[in-house]
Amino acid sequence: MQLAPFRPWPLVTPLHTALNSLGLQRNGIDRHTVPRFTRDQRKQAIRRAIQAYHAMGTTSVFEGHSCAPELISIYREMWERDELSMRMGLVVSPVWRDLDEARRIMRDWLPHASGNGFGDAMLRIAGVFIAYGGDVAAAAMQQHNHADDLGFWNNVRQANAPSDFEELCLIAARNNLRVHTIAIHQLDELVPVFDRIDRQFPLAGRRWTLEHMSVTRLADLARLRDFGMGVTLIPDFHLWKVGHQRFLDLDDEAASLVAPVRALRELGVPVGAGTDASPYDSMATVRAMVLRRERISGKTIGEGGRLSVPEALQVMTAGGAWFTGDEHQKGRLRPGYLADCVVLGQGPTRTDPERLESLERLATIVGGRLVHGDW
């Protein structure tokens, strides 16, 4: 059974980097080059990224997509050798040529990622990413199975027509695999799909997750509560970076439901927020949730959706712990919880929200071990 044809999803495009002739030459790239990373290059990049995040006060990372098997294997190797200082929650992002292959992959090759997954509080691998829609080029790469040529670039390869997405989710549900998908502006299309799946396989307790949500409706958000689903947001991107392109014409009620962190909290839907690595400073995300200000005009996008600094910090810490199943041992400073914390040069609640990113990160501690700072 082949995957169905579909129209491209306009907001998901392959990632591009432009190099001039000198840049190509210095990187050893010519017309015969297939872009790849060696395993050692990937491992060194992971180490540098971990240190950069630790310097920003980050102790845990959750990645719900773009985790190619070869990348996960490096994290697992570092974990087995006790080289991993960042707590990592990873979701497998497989690629398949058709529904039959997807069925075999989820049945035969992903049992380790079913239920609560594999690992511990330092590294946990759980769930499967299933794309809704996708880019035409990504679909072509998937259909022709160019995985061996493209190596690491798993985040642009998976693409699924809406009808195939529903069948793939049903396959995942049968195999007790937690589903993660990117919603962006398509929550109204996804909710009916999840409603039909819920009738066959009740979703409550499965912790399915929607990512990168932007424009939403309150009624659809309430259905996520009924499904027991969680939501991860990237407020700095949708509000500060691209808010002037898409959301300034909305009235306050509708604008408050863009990257709707307050509405989700009030509905009781598990919600976390992240940086999407652009920038990698979590305080930029906190600032975006507090101010909801876009960068060109300085206008607020949805005054009613703003959070206080303590509320935003809670979303970044205890809120995020839900997505790795660690909400009873991570994300709070209390007895019995993991000894993870960041020491700041000044209290964030006493800092002008505009200046949150300037807070000095004096030390970062993971499991009682100093991973950044010189204390």
NORFEN-V772740 format. One record per backbone hydrogen bond with DSSP energy under -1.0 kcal/mol. NH is the residue of the N-H (numbers start at 0). CO is the residue of the C=O. If there is no record, write none. Layout:
BEGIN
NH,CO + NH,CO
END
This chain:
BEGIN
8,133 + 11,8 + 23,19 + 24,20 + 25,21 + 26,22 + 27,24 + 28,23 + 32,29 + 41,37 + 42,38 + 43,39 + 44,40 + 45,41 + 46,42 + 47,43 + 48,44 + 49,45 + 50,46 + 51,47 + 52,48 + 53,49 + 54,50 + 55,52 + 56,53 + 57,52 + 60,86 + 62,88 + 67,65 + 71,67 + 72,68 + 74,70 + 75,71 + 76,72 + 77,73 + 78,74 + 79,75 + 80,76 + 81,78 + 82,77 + 86,58 + 87,121 + 88,60 + 89,123 + 90,62 + 91,126 + 92,66 + 98,0 + 101,97 + 102,98 + 103,99 + 104,100 + 105,101 + 106,102 + 107,103 + 108,104 + 112,109 + 113,110 + 114,175 + 116,113 + 117,124 + 119,122 + 123,87 + 124,117 + 125,89 + 126,112 + 127,177 + 128,91 + 129,179 + 132,159 + 138,134 + 139,135 + 140,136 + 141,137 + 142,138 + 143,139 + 144,141 + 145,140 + 149,145 + 150,146 + 152,149 + 153,151 + 156,153 + 159,132 + 164,160 + 165,161 + 166,162 + 167,163 + 168,164 + 169,165 + 170,166 + 171,167 + 172,168 + 173,169 + 174,170 + 175,172 + 176,171 + 179,127 + 180,208 + 182,210 + 183,210 + 185,182 + 188,185 + 189,185 + 190,186 + 193,189 + 194,190 + 195,191 + 196,192 + 197,193 + 198,194 + 200,196 + 205,202 + 208,178 + 209,229 + 210,180 + 213,183 + 220,216 + 221,217 + 222,218 + 223,219 + 224,220 + 225,221 + 226,222 + 228,223 + 229,207 + 230,269 + 231,209 + 232,271 + 237,233 + 238,234 + 240,235 + 241,236 + 244,241 + 245,241 + 246,242 + 249,246 + 254,250 + 255,251 + 256,253 + 257,254 + 258,213 + 260,258 + 263,259 + 264,260 + 265,261 + 266,262 + 267,263 + 268,263 + 271,230 + 273,232 + 277,274 + 277,278 + 283,280 + 285,281 + 286,282 + 287,283 + 288,284 + 289,285 + 290,286 + 291,287 + 293,298 + 294,239 + 300,291 + 304,301 + 305,302 + 306,288 + 311,307 + 312,308 + 313,309 + 314,310 + 315,311 + 316,312 + 318,313 + 320,316 + 322,319 + 323,320 + 324,321 + 325,320 + 328,325 + 329,325 + 333,331 + 336,333 + 337,328 + 339,337 + 340,364 + 342,362 + 344,359 + 349,346 + 350,347 + 354,351 + 355,352 + 357,354 + 358,355 + 361,342 + 362,342 + 363,371 + 364,340 + 365,368 + 367,338 + 368,365 + 370,363 + 371,363
END
